[in-house]
């Protein structure tokens, strides 16, 4: 699970998981009419039928809508509407969550429609995250029991209503295919016909949930409900919003982080046909026009002088130097301490040390940053795709001074989130522009602005050491993590005792049996470079470091990397099982064609276990991914098709980050600007032979509730980001002979860490695969010092 985000939720949540799952029922008026049964309110009963947001249950019943809880509505026509507390950004929740309702309610999945939930943390709080937000791989875990209970409650009331009408025992009735049937008499009634009567019944305190053996939908591969509209173009993303009289604004941000506007010459911009207005907002200038093209041309014609500030000469080298100094001299906040690490190192037969660096990474969502705003004297409306609707509303409130009830957030599908749309900086900027424009205005960032003014995955610097006994087993383990704290900014209460739980995730919760370990964290902010969560959050970076170092240890002891891992996984059988499944499917130990290499990883994160094996090669000077095999144990799989798609997406995202992803800073600004120099993996580069294995566990409690999205690219990133071991293990040489940083027995310098990424990747993999094609080591692209 996302330890960082969930720790943030625990710090900020006002309701316990226990009280949440006990479901204190209360009825309320839904937006646009209808009833909601609030799970976060006191225990059910007649008093609990009073609205938590105004109105009365009986008044709403007369409107013809039956809504037994906060998630589902059924109207007189039998239409079932799921009010979505989560947003769809490609991860498949618009199918997985309706499946939970449909399963227990006994309706076809095609009968369930979706509505975005309005900002309302009383009704739509995620107890794992402490707010109404989508992130941290929590959506299905969060909804597993509440949404099933919602469907079961509705089903129970509908059956009770039918039985009362027919004057029969409810036990002789059954719900099926959107209707209640009474087999002994042959009578039947649709849910729509029963909605009024059911809304007048008391809400049951307890309802029976189906046993897994009785599932008809859950666990079955299901086609996504949102695919047709995405294929035919009718799906509405934030960028698709069109309003009467709407204007368009293009942003020009300060090129230097921390810079501000000194002066603006808008003469040339004003001459562009269609340009209406030039607006200054803090560290940016916006050109407003009749259409995007006019605004974009006007923005290009602006002559802006900037106050670049104190960081105008900052470079990546400066940031890395700060990190290295903090690693050497900073006081670490302890994230995990087991045993006596000092004594274990003193008694160890061999000591291995390494340093790993990981660059800034951009989100580069396919849908550029955008937000449409209309500010009026009596209220404000925004149209946006956001992962945090309540934070979006709060941002508007802070800038306008309006009461929350006068602010309307229209949420839309997200054309990629990856953590970028957990932030509201673009919303705040759009509101500032709209306050100066007497019309609704859509504010759009160009791709260049998006890449160069993102909130990046932090640059991390990891120093890690292990002491090995005479058998090569690690008896001492020390890991220091240095980097920006996202949690300290995003959810300050969760930043406890100086530890960022996201930064240390994986590192502080290893699946391996290590008797003596010390993991600590040093916070070091990268000057004015903004940082934020990036897809997979902590595990994507933590897995790279840990798994790379495990390969270092295997090489030091001349042990097969798979067997080395297996020996450390006796206490984590699920991790060992996915390792066995993946390596067997990949043919680990078999010969490879000349010029190819093979790598392996294991990860435990988000309540799931993963193992991945990748075959790579260098062809015509370019790194090529030949094959990817991934095994996943995520507990109960709600929709196996979605899990497979998420694994595939995570693999591609991880390969992209490993081969091409790097944001560099020169003169206080980002060097990269578009997909020409911040590349995405293309379809013709995808692995030609990719396998996916899923291990399903149907154990009690936690395992049944972990059917969530499995989209972690960190394993792939680790396998492809070659540390010094990438070349050394394949070529049969000691690591430092490849010139890569790390290893106390070697003194050769690390190559310039700021040389061209692609030439560096090519050189590392080329050395690794030249030796021969039969090795079974980890061949990764991008060095330990990257």
C-alpha positions in Angstrom: 0.0 0.0 0.0 1.1 3.6 -0.4 2.6 4.1 3.1 3.1 7.8 2.6 -0.4 8.7 1.4 -2.0 6.3 3.9 0.0 7.8 6.8 -1.2 11.2 5.6 -4.8 9.9 5.7 -4.4 8.5 9.2 -3.0 11.8 10.3 -5.9 13.8 8.9 -8.9 11.5 9.1 -11.7 12.4 11.4 -13.3 9.0 11.4 -11.8 5.6 12.2 -11.9 2.7 9.8 -13.9 0.7 12.3 -16.6 3.3 12.6 -16.6 3.8 8.8 -17.2 0.1 8.1 -19.9 -0.1 10.8 -21.8 2.2 8.5 -23.9 4.5 10.6 -26.7 5.0 8.1 -28.3 8.4 7.4 -30.4 9.6 4.4 -29.7 12.8 2.6 -30.7 14.7 -0.5 -28.6 14.0 -3.5 -27.4 16.7 -5.9 -30.3 17.2 -8.4 -32.7 15.3 -6.2 -32.7 11.8 -4.7 -31.4 10.3 -1.4 -28.0 9.5 0.0 -27.4 7.3 2.9 -24.3 8.7 4.7 -22.0 6.0 6.0 -20.0 8.4 8.3 -22.9 9.5 10.4 -24.3 7.9 13.7 -26.0 4.5 13.9 -29.0 3.9 11.8 -32.6 4.2 12.9 -35.6 6.4 12.2 -33.7 9.5 13.4 -30.8 8.6 11.1 -33.1 9.1 8.1 -32.8 12.8 8.5 -30.7 14.5 5.9 -27.1 15.2 6.7 -27.0 18.0 4.0 -30.5 19.4 4.3 -33.9 18.1 3.4 -35.9 15.2 4.6 -35.9 11.5 3.6 -39.7 11.5 3.2 -39.7 14.6 1.1 -37.1 13.1 -1.2 -39.0 9.8 -1.4 -42.0 11.7 -2.8 -39.7 12.9 -5.6 -39.5 9.3 -6.7 -35.9 8.4 -6.0 -34.8 5.7 -3.6 -31.3 6.0 -2.3 -30.4 3.7 0.6 -26.9 4.9 1.1 -24.3 7.4 0.1 -23.2 5.6 -3.0 -26.2 4.3 -4.9 -29.5 5.7 -6.2 -32.4 3.9 -7.8 -35.2 5.9 -9.5 -38.7 5.0 -10.5 -37.5 3.9 -13.9 -35.1 1.4 -12.4 -32.1 3.5 -13.3 -29.2 2.7 -10.9 -26.7 5.6 -10.4 -23.5 5.2 -8.6 -22.3 8.5 -7.2 -18.5 8.2 -7.7 -16.3 9.2 -4.8 -13.3 8.4 -7.0 -12.2 9.8 -10.3 -11.3 7.9 -13.5 -7.8 8.6 -14.9 -7.2 5.4 -16.8 -6.9 3.0 -13.9 -10.3 1.4 -14.5 -12.3 2.4 -11.4 -15.3 3.4 -13.5 -15.7 -0.3 -14.1 -14.3 -1.9 -10.9 -16.4 0.1 -8.5 -19.7 -0.4 -10.4 -18.9 -4.1 -10.4 -19.0 -4.1 -6.5 -22.4 -2.4 -6.5 -23.8 -4.6 -9.3 -22.6 -7.8 -7.7 -24.5 -7.3 -4.5 -27.5 -5.4 -6.0 -28.1 -8.2 -8.6 -28.3 -5.9 -11.6 -26.5 -6.2 -15.0 -23.3 -4.1 -15.0 -24.7 -2.2 -18.1 -27.6 -0.9 -16.0 -25.2 1.1 -13.7 -24.5 4.7 -14.6 -22.0 7.0 -13.0 -22.1 10.5 -11.5 -19.1 12.4 -10.2 -19.4 13.0 -6.5 -19.5 16.7 -5.5 -16.9 17.9 -3.0 -18.2 16.6 0.3 -15.7 14.9 2.7 -18.5 14.0 5.1 -20.0 11.7 2.6 -17.1 10.7 0.4 -14.2 10.5 2.8 -11.6 7.9 1.9 -10.6 6.6 5.4 -7.3 5.3 4.1 -6.3 8.8 2.8 -8.2 11.0 5.2 -9.9 13.0 2.4 -11.8 12.9 -0.8 -9.1 12.1 -3.2 -8.0 9.5 -5.7 -4.5 8.2 -5.3 -2.2 5.7 -3.5 -3.8 2.7 -5.1 -6.6 2.8 -2.6 -9.8 3.0 -4.7 -10.9 -0.6 -4.7 -9.4 -1.3 -1.3 -11.4 1.6 0.1 -14.6 0.6 -1.7 -14.4 -3.2 -1.3 -16.7 -3.4 1.7 -18.7 -0.1 1.7 -19.8 -0.4 -1.9 -20.7 -4.1 -1.6 -22.6 -3.2 1.6 -24.3 -0.4 -0.3 -25.5 -2.8 -3.0 -26.6 -5.4 -0.4 -28.5 -2.9 1.6 -30.4 -1.7 -1.5 -31.1 -5.3 -2.4 -32.4 -6.2 1.1 -34.7 -3.2 1.1 -36.1 -3.9 -2.3 -36.8 -7.6 -1.4 -38.4 -6.4 1.8 -40.6 -4.0 -0.1 -41.7 -6.7 -2.5 -42.4 -9.2 0.2 -44.5 -6.6 2.1 -46.6 -5.9 -1.1 -47.1 -9.5 -1.7 -47.6 -10.4 2.0 -45.0 -13.2 1.8 -41.9 -14.1 3.7 -38.8 -12.2 2.3 -36.9 -15.5 2.5 -39.1 -16.9 -0.2 -38.1 -14.0 -2.6 -35.0 -13.5 -4.5 -33.3 -10.6 -6.4 -32.1 -11.2 -9.9 -31.3 -9.2 -13.0 -32.8 -5.9 -11.6 -36.0 -7.3 -10.2 -37.4 -9.1 -7.2 -39.0 -12.5 -7.9 -41.3 -14.8 -5.9 -40.8 -18.2 -7.4 -43.7 -20.0 -5.5 -46.3 -17.6 -7.0 -44.4 -16.5 -10.1 -44.8 -12.8 -9.2 -42.0 -10.4 -10.0 -41.5 -6.6 -9.8 -38.7 -4.4 -11.2 -36.5 -2.4 -8.9 -38.1 0.8 -10.4 -41.6 -0.4 -9.4 -40.4 -1.0 -5.8 -38.3 2.1 -5.3 -40.9 4.2 -3.6 -42.0 1.5 -1.3 -38.4 0.6 -0.4 -37.5 4.2 0.4 -40.1 4.2 3.2 -38.6 1.2 5.0 -36.2 1.4 7.9 -32.6 0.9 6.9 -31.3 -2.5 8.2 -28.4 -2.3 10.5 -26.7 -5.5 9.1 -27.0 -7.1 5.7 -25.6 -10.3 4.4 -22.8 -10.0 1.8 -22.2 -12.7 -0.8 -19.6 -15.3 -0.3 -16.9 -15.4 -3.0 -18.1 -18.7 -4.3 -21.4 -16.9 -5.2 -19.8 -14.0 -7.2 -21.1 -13.6 -10.7 -19.1 -10.5 -11.6 -16.3 -10.1 -9.2 -13.2 -12.0 -10.3 -14.4 -12.2 -13.9 -12.7 -10.4 -16.8 -15.0 -7.5 -17.7 -14.8 -5.0 -20.5 -14.4 -1.4 -19.3 -17.6 0.6 -19.3 -15.9 3.8 -20.4 -14.2 2.4 -23.5 -16.9 3.1 -26.0 -17.1 6.9 -25.3 -13.3 7.1 -25.3 -13.2 5.4 -28.7 -16.0 7.5 -30.3 -14.8 10.8 -28.8 -17.8 11.5 -26.6 -15.9 11.2 -23.4 -15.6 14.6 -21.6 -12.2 15.5 -20.3 -11.4 18.9 -18.7 -9.9 20.0 -22.0 -13.2 19.3 -23.8 -15.2 21.9 -21.9 -17.1 24.4 -24.1 -19.2 27.2 -22.5 -21.2 30.0 -24.2 -19.1 33.1 -24.5 -16.0 31.3 -23.2 -12.5 32.8 -23.8 -9.2 31.0 -23.8 -6.0 31.8 -22.0 -2.4 30.5 -22.6 0.0 30.8 -19.7 3.7 32.0 -19.9 5.3 31.1 -16.6 8.6 32.4 -15.3 11.3 30.2 -16.9 13.3 30.2 -13.6 11.8 28.6 -10.5 11.1 31.3 -8.0 11.2 34.1 -10.6 8.6 36.9 -10.9 7.4 39.3 -13.6 9.4 42.5 -13.8 7.7 44.0 -16.9 5.6 43.1 -19.9 5.6 44.6 -23.3 2.3 43.4 -24.8 2.3 45.6 -27.9 3.0 42.8 -30.4 0.6 40.4 -28.7 -2.3 43.0 -28.8 -1.9 43.1 -32.6 -2.7 39.4 -33.0 -6.2 38.9 -34.3 -8.4 37.4 -31.6 -6.3 38.5 -28.6 -8.5 40.1 -26.0 -6.5 40.7 -22.9 -3.1 40.3 -21.3 -3.2 39.4 -17.6 -0.4 39.3 -15.0 -0.5 36.8 -12.2 2.4 36.6 -9.8 5.1 34.6 -11.5 3.3 34.3 -14.9 1.5 36.2 -17.7 -1.6 35.0 -19.5 -2.8 36.0 -22.9 -6.6 35.8 -23.3 -8.2 35.3 -26.7 -11.2 34.2 -28.7 -9.6 30.8 -29.2 -6.5 28.9 -28.2 -4.6 29.6 -31.3 -5.0 33.4 -30.9 -3.9 33.1 -27.3 -0.9 30.9 -28.1 0.3 33.3 -30.8 -0.2 36.2 -28.5 1.8 34.5 -25.8 4.6 33.9 -28.2 4.6 37.6 -29.1 5.0 38.8 -25.5 8.2 40.4 -24.4 8.5 39.7 -20.7 11.4 40.7 -18.4 11.7 38.5 -15.4 13.2 39.0 -11.9 14.9 35.6 -11.9 15.7 35.6 -8.2 18.5 33.9 -6.2 18.3 30.5 -8.0 18.9 31.8 -11.5 22.2 29.9 -11.7 21.2 26.7 -10.0 21.9 23.4 -11.9 21.4 19.7 -11.3 25.0 19.5 -10.2 24.3 22.0 -7.4 21.2 20.0 -6.3 23.2 16.7 -6.3 26.0 18.3 -4.3 23.5 19.4 -1.7 22.1 15.9 -1.5 25.5 14.3 -1.2 26.5 16.7 1.6 23.2 16.0 3.4 23.8 12.3 3.1 27.3 12.7 4.6 26.6 15.2 7.3 22.8 15.3 7.9 21.1 13.8 11.0 18.9 11.0 9.8 15.4 10.5 11.2 15.0 6.8 11.9 12.3 5.0 9.8 13.2 1.5 10.9 15.6 0.0 13.3 16.0 -3.7 14.0 18.8 -5.4 16.0 22.3 -4.0 16.6 23.5 -2.8 13.2 26.8 -1.5 14.5 27.8 -4.8 16.1 26.6 -6.7 13.0 28.8 -4.7 10.7 31.8 -5.2 13.0 31.3 -9.0 12.9 30.6 -9.2 9.2 33.0 -11.0 6.9 32.5 -8.6 4.0 31.1 -5.1 3.6 29.5 -3.8 0.4 28.6 -0.1 -0.1 26.8 1.7 -2.9 25.3 5.1 -3.8 22.3 5.5 -6.0 20.9 8.6 -7.6 17.6 9.0 -9.3 16.7 12.1 -11.4 13.8 14.4 -11.4 10.9 13.0 -13.5 8.0 14.8 -15.0 4.4 13.5 -15.2 3.9 14.4 -18.8 0.2 13.6 -18.8 -1.3 13.2 -22.3 -4.0 15.8 -21.4 -2.1 19.1 -20.7 -2.7 21.0 -17.6 -6.0 23.0 -17.9 -8.8 24.5 -15.9 -12.0 26.5 -16.9 -13.2 29.1 -14.5 -16.1 31.5 -14.3 -16.0 34.0 -11.4 -19.2 35.9 -10.6 -20.0 38.2 -7.7 -22.4 35.6 -6.3 -20.3 32.5 -6.9 -17.6 30.6 -8.9 -17.7 27.5 -11.0 -14.7 25.5 -12.2 -14.5 22.7 -14.8 -11.4 20.5 -14.4 -10.2 17.0 -14.1 -8.8 16.7 -10.6 -7.9 13.9 -8.2 -8.8 16.2 -5.2 -12.2 17.9 -5.7 -12.4 19.1 -2.1 -8.9 20.6 -2.3 -9.9 22.2 -5.6 -12.9 23.9 -3.9 -10.8 25.0 -1.0 -8.3 26.6 -3.4 -11.1 28.6 -5.0 -12.4 29.6 -1.6 -9.0 30.9 -0.5 -8.6 33.1 -3.6 -12.2 34.3 -3.9 -13.3 34.6 -0.3 -16.6 32.9 -1.3 -18.4 30.5 1.0 -18.0 26.8 0.0 -21.7 26.5 -0.9 -21.2 29.2 -3.6 -18.4 27.2 -5.3 -19.3 24.5 -7.8 -16.6 22.0 -9.0 -17.5 20.2 -12.2 -15.1 17.2 -12.2 -14.3 15.4 -15.5 -12.3 12.4 -16.7 -8.6 12.8 -16.4 -6.3 12.4 -19.4 -3.7 11.0 -17.1 -3.1 11.8 -13.4 0.0 10.0 -12.1 0.0 12.4 -9.1 0.1 15.6 -11.1 -3.6 16.2 -10.6 -3.3 15.8 -6.8 -2.0 19.3 -7.0 -4.1 22.5 -7.4 -1.5 25.0 -8.6 -3.1 25.1 -12.0 -6.5 25.7 -10.5 -5.3 28.6 -8.4 -3.6 30.1 -11.4 -6.7 29.8 -13.5 -8.9 31.5 -10.8 -6.4 34.4 -10.6 -6.7 34.8 -14.4 -10.5 34.5 -14.4 -10.9 37.1 -11.7 -9.6 39.6 -14.2 -11.7 38.4 -17.2 -15.4 39.2 -17.5 -16.3 35.8 -19.0 -15.7 32.1 -18.4 -12.1 31.4 -19.4 -10.3 28.2 -20.1 -6.7 28.4 -19.0 -4.4 25.9 -20.9 -0.7 25.2 -20.5 1.2 24.3 -23.6 3.2 21.1 -23.6 6.4 23.2 -23.1 4.9 24.9 -20.0 3.7 21.6 -18.7 7.1 19.9 -18.9 9.1 22.9 -17.7 6.7 23.9 -14.8 5.6 20.5 -13.6 5.9 19.4 -9.9 8.5 16.7 -10.3 9.3 13.4 -8.7 12.1 14.4 -6.4 15.8 13.8 -7.1 16.8 11.1 -4.6 20.2 10.2 -3.3 20.5 6.8 -1.5 23.5 5.5 0.4 23.2 1.9 1.2 25.5 -0.7 2.9 25.4 -4.3 3.8 27.6 -6.6 5.9 27.7 -10.3 4.8 28.5 -13.3 6.8 30.8 -16.1 5.7 27.9 -17.6 3.6 27.2 -14.3 1.9 24.0 -13.7 3.7 23.3 -10.0 4.8 23.6 -9.8 8.5 23.8 -6.0 8.6 21.9 -3.5 6.5 22.0 0.3 6.5 20.1 2.6 4.1 20.0 6.3 4.2 17.5 8.1 1.9 18.0 11.8 1.1 15.6 13.9 -0.8 12.6 16.2 -0.8 9.6 15.6 1.4 6.4 15.6 -0.5 4.4 14.6 2.6 5.7 17.5 4.7 4.0 19.9 2.2 1.0 17.8 1.1 0.0 16.4 4.5 2.1 18.0 7.3 0.6 16.0 10.2 1.9 12.8 8.6 5.5 14.1 8.6 6.3 12.7 12.0 9.6 12.8 13.8 11.3 14.0 10.6 10.4 10.9 8.5 8.6 11.1 5.2 6.7 7.8 5.0 6.5 8.0 1.2 10.2 8.5 0.7 11.1 5.5 2.8 8.4 3.2 1.5 9.7 -0.2 0.4 13.1 0.6 2.0 11.5 0.5 5.5 9.2 -2.5 4.7 11.5 -5.0 3.0 10.1 -8.5 2.2 13.6 -9.9 2.9 14.7 -11.4 6.2 17.3 -9.0 7.5 18.0 -9.4 11.2 19.9 -6.1 11.7 18.8 -3.1 9.8 18.8 0.7 10.1 16.8 2.8 7.6 16.8 6.6 8.0 15.8 9.7 6.1 17.3 13.1 5.7 15.1 15.8 4.2 16.9 18.0 1.7 14.7 20.3 -0.5 16.0 21.0 -4.0 16.2 24.8 -3.9 13.0 26.1 -5.6 12.3 23.0 -7.7 8.7 21.9 -6.9 8.2 18.2 -6.1 5.1 16.0 -6.0 3.9 12.4 -6.0 4.7 10.5 -9.2 3.0 7.3 -10.4 3.7 4.6 -8.0 4.9 7.1 -5.4 7.6 5.7 -3.0 7.8 2.1 -4.3 8.9 3.2 -7.8 12.1 4.7 -6.4 12.6 2.5 -3.4 12.4 -0.7 -5.4 15.1 0.4 -7.8 17.6 1.0 -5.0 16.9 -2.1 -2.9 16.7 -4.5 -5.9 19.8 -3.1 -7.5 21.7 -3.6 -4.3 20.4 -7.1 -3.8 22.0 -7.9 -7.2 25.2 -6.3 -6.0 25.2 -8.7 -3.1 24.4 -11.7 -5.3 27.4 -10.7 -7.5 29.7 -10.3 -4.5 28.9 -13.8 -3.4 28.8 -15.2 -7.0 25.3 -16.4 -6.4 22.5 -16.6 -8.9 20.3 -13.5 -8.3 17.1 -15.5 -8.1 18.5 -18.0 -5.7 20.0 -15.2 -3.6 16.5 -13.6 -3.3 14.8 -16.9 -2.5 17.1 -17.6 0.4 16.0 -14.3 2.0 12.2 -14.8 1.4 11.5 -17.7 3.8 9.4 -15.5 6.0 7.5 -14.0 3.0 6.1 -16.9 1.1 3.9 -14.7 -1.1 6.9 -12.8 -2.4 8.8 -16.0 -3.0 5.8 -17.5 -4.8 5.6 -14.6 -7.3 9.4 -14.8 -7.8 9.0 -18.5 -8.7 6.1 -17.9 -11.0 7.8 -15.1 -12.9 11.1 -16.8 -13.3 9.6 -20.1 -14.3 7.4 -18.4 -16.9 10.4 -16.4 -18.2 12.7 -19.5 -18.5 15.2 -18.1 -16.0 18.5 -19.9 -16.4 18.0 -20.7 -20.1 20.4 -19.4 -22.7 19.8 -16.1 -24.4 20.8 -15.0 -27.8 24.1 -13.2 -28.1 23.8 -9.6 -27.2 20.9 -10.0 -24.8 20.7 -9.7 -21.0 18.1 -10.6 -18.3 17.1 -9.0 -15.1 14.8 -9.8 -12.2 13.0 -7.8 -9.4 10.7 -8.5 -6.4 8.5 -5.9 -4.8 5.9 -5.7 -2.0 3.8 -2.5 -2.2 0.1 -1.5 -2.0 -0.9 -4.7 -0.3 0.4 -6.7 -3.3 3.4 -8.8 -4.3 5.2 -8.5 -7.7 8.0 -10.1 -9.5 9.2 -9.2 -13.0 11.7 -10.6 -15.4 12.9 -8.5 -18.4 15.1 -9.4 -21.4 16.9 -6.5 -23.0 19.4 -6.1 -25.8 21.3 -3.4 -27.7 20.4 -3.2 -31.4 22.0 -0.7 -33.6 23.2 1.3 -30.6 19.7 1.5 -29.0 18.4 -0.3 -25.9 15.6 -2.7 -26.9 13.2 -4.4 -24.5 12.7 -7.9 -25.9 10.4 -9.5 -23.4 8.7 -8.8 -20.1 7.1 -11.4 -17.7 5.3 -10.2 -14.6 3.7 -12.1 -11.8 1.2 -10.4 -9.4 -0.4 -11.5 -6.2 -2.9 -8.8 -5.3 -5.4 -10.9 -3.4 -8.9 -10.9 -4.7 -9.0 -9.6 -8.2 -12.2 -7.6 -8.8 -11.6 -7.3 -12.6 -8.6 -9.3 -13.8 -8.7 -7.4 -17.1 -8.2 -4.1 -15.4 -5.3 -5.5 -13.4 -3.6 -6.8 -16.5 -4.1 -3.5 -18.2 -2.6 -1.6 -15.2 0.4 -4.0 -15.1 1.0 -3.4 -18.7 0.6 0.4 -18.3 3.0 0.3 -15.3 5.6 -1.7 -17.3 5.5 0.8 -20.2 5.6 3.8 -17.8 8.6 2.2 -16.0 10.4 1.5 -19.2 9.8 5.0 -20.3 11.2 6.5 -17.1 14.2 4.2 -17.2 15.3 4.7 -20.7 14.2 8.3 -21.4 13.0 10.0 -18.2 15.2 12.7 -16.8 14.6 16.3 -16.0 17.8 18.4 -15.8 18.2 21.9 -14.5 20.6 24.5 -15.9 20.6 28.2 -15.0 17.6 27.7 -12.7 15.4 26.3 -15.4 14.3 23.0 -16.9 16.3 22.0 -20.1 13.6 19.6 -21.5 10.5 21.1 -23.1 8.5 18.6 -25.1 8.3 14.9 -26.2 11.3 15.5 -28.5 13.6 15.6 -25.5 11.4 14.1 -22.8 10.4 11.0 -24.7 7.5 8.6 -24.2 7.8 5.0 -25.1 6.2 4.3 -28.5 4.0 1.4 -29.4 6.7 0.0 -31.8 9.1 -0.1 -28.9 6.8 -2.2 -26.7 8.0 -5.7 -25.8 7.2 -8.1 -28.6 6.6 -11.0 -26.2 5.1 -10.0 -22.9 3.6 -12.4 -20.4 1.5 -11.7 -17.3 0.8 -14.1 -14.4 -1.6 -13.5 -11.6 -1.7 -15.4 -8.4 -5.1 -15.2 -6.8 -5.4 -15.6 -3.1 -8.8 -16.0 -1.4 -7.7 -15.8 2.2 -9.6 -14.0 4.9 -9.8 -10.3 5.6 -7.0 -8.3 4.1 -6.3 -10.6 1.2 -9.9 -10.4 0.0 -9.8 -6.6 0.1 -6.7 -6.0 -1.9 -8.1 -6.3 -5.4 -6.8 -2.9 -6.4 -4.9 -1.4 -9.3 -1.5 -2.9 -9.9 0.3 -0.4 -12.0 3.7 -0.1 -10.4 6.5 0.7 -12.8 9.2 0.6 -10.2 10.1 -3.0 -10.8 10.7 -2.2 -14.4 12.6 0.9 -13.6 14.9 -1.1 -11.4 15.5 -3.8 -14.0 16.3 -1.3 -16.7 18.1 1.4 -14.6 21.4 -0.4 -14.7 23.7 0.2 -11.7 27.3 -0.8 -11.7 26.2 -4.4 -11.4 24.5 -4.3 -14.8 27.7 -4.5 -16.7 29.8 -6.3 -14.1 27.7 -9.3 -13.5 27.2 -10.0 -17.2 30.8 -9.5 -18.1 32.2 -11.3 -15.1 34.1 -8.2 -13.8 34.1 -6.5 -10.5 31.6 -3.6 -10.4 34.0 -0.7 -10.1 36.0 -1.8 -13.1 33.0 -0.5 -15.1 33.7 2.9 -13.6 30.4 3.0 -11.7 30.1 4.4 -8.2 30.0 2.1 -5.2 32.0 -0.6 -3.6 34.5 -0.1 -0.9 37.2 -2.3 -2.5 37.4 -0.2 -5.7 38.5 3.4 -6.4 37.7 4.1 -10.0 35.7 7.3 -10.4 32.1 7.4 -11.4 31.5 8.7 -14.9 30.2 12.2 -15.3 26.6 11.8 -13.9 25.4 14.6 -16.2 26.5 13.1 -19.5 23.8 12.4 -22.1 21.4 9.8 -20.6 21.0 7.9 -23.8 24.7 7.5 -24.5 25.2 6.5 -20.9 22.4 3.9 -21.1 23.7 2.6 -24.4 27.2 2.2 -23.1 26.2 0.4 -19.9 23.9 -2.1 -21.6 26.4 -2.6 -24.4 29.1 -3.6 -22.0 26.7 -6.0 -20.2 25.4 -7.9 -23.2 28.7 -8.1 -25.1 30.1 -10.7 -22.7 27.8 -13.5 -23.7 24.1 -14.3 -24.0 24.0 -17.0 -21.4 24.3 -15.0 -18.2 21.4 -14.9 -15.7 22.2 -11.6 -14.1 20.4 -8.3 -14.0 20.9 -6.3 -17.2 19.6 -2.8 -16.6 19.9 0.5 -18.4 21.0 3.6 -16.5 23.6 3.6 -13.8 23.7 3.5 -10.0 24.8 7.0 -10.0 21.8 8.2 -12.0 
